[in-house]
C-alpha cells in the first residue's frame, strides 16, 4: 500500500510572506518551550496583523525556521503547522488539493484526490 504523504522535513512550508495565526495558548507553549516570557516571545518573535498574531518572517521564512532546515519549536509548533499540508480545504476543493500537492514534495506523485481526502479525514490533529 502506498503512502499518500510523508513529510520530507524540507521546510518548504515554512517559507513565504506570512505565517500562521497563533492562539494565546500556542504563544504560551512556545514561551515555555524556549524558557522565555510571553512578553519576550511577543516582542522578539511575533507580529500583530490586525487581530491576528503571527510569527515573524525573516529572510522569506518563519522566524523559527532553523539554520539546520528544521523547525526550532517543533515539539510545540502551532496547530496549523502540525496540520499542513493536510488542510481541510482539500476536502471541499479539488483545485486546493492540486495547489497544495504542487507546492509540497511530501505527497506521493501517484496520490489521487480521493487518497488525499481520505488522509485529511483521518488526520484531524496533525501528523
NORNORMO-V363135 format. One line per field, one symbol per residue. psi: psi as a letter, one per 30 degrees, with the letter a starting at -180 (. if undefined). A space follows every 10 residues. Layout:
psi: ???
//
This chain:
psi: kljekjkghf geffkaflal kkleeeeeee eeeghlleee eeeeflkkjb fkklklkkhg lkfgjlfggl kfgefgklee eeekghkffe ffjeeeeeee eefjffkkfg kleeeeeeee efifgl.
//
